[in-house]
Amino acid sequence: MDAKAETLRAKKIHGVLLKSYPEIKPLLNFRSPFELLVAVILSAQTSDPAVNAVTPALFRRFPGAEALAAAPQEEVEALVHSLGFYRVKALHIRQTARKLLDDYAGEVPDTMEELVKLPGAGRKTAGLILYQIYGKPAIIVDTHFSRVVLRLGFTENRDPAQTEKTMAAVLPQDIRSSFSMRINRHGRAVCAARKPACESCCLKSLCAMSIKQV
């Protein structure tokens, strides 16, 4: 792979996506860094609308790290019961709240190294926090991102860690977050898992998958 050529192609793709998705608003509802952190942990293997449906009641009952850390496990489980893996998610957000209090004075940390130490928070969660809260560059690898960059031909690897490493070698720091978010939206809107809309795709001329089909 020619690294310079791939970087140039990534920049072209980013330029096209900026026109197609000029504004990227968070899909998860939140009013504070703490609420976004909890919402992202809860979003693992479930949809953002499903998370948005449960967080208002959750945050009314437990409005901050101190309240959530002291919350009974059974009560938190009841509030997030509609989400998949609700028992472990309830445990993770309670443990994360406790760790924020014990190690970070109740504040959400602002580095990848510290964020991934939080229970239930992987690199995807950390990357989203870094971008949405602190405005720091991050490559946010979720299922949509992985699928689209695979089809675009940037990688042949489906492992999230390897995908992040590969894209880090391609993407300049200043577009990493923007590229990640817009690729995510494109995966949701056009490059779907089962029936990608290749004929109407704005990236058709830059996509390895579409070129192979010609």
PyMOL commands that set and color helices and strands:
alter all, ss='L'
color gray80, all
select helices_A, chain A and resi 3-20+33-42+48-61+65-69+73-79+86-104+112-115+123-132+143-152+160-170+173-189+198-200+204-206+208-213
alter helices_A, ss='H'
color red, helices_A
deselect
rebuild
show_as cartoon
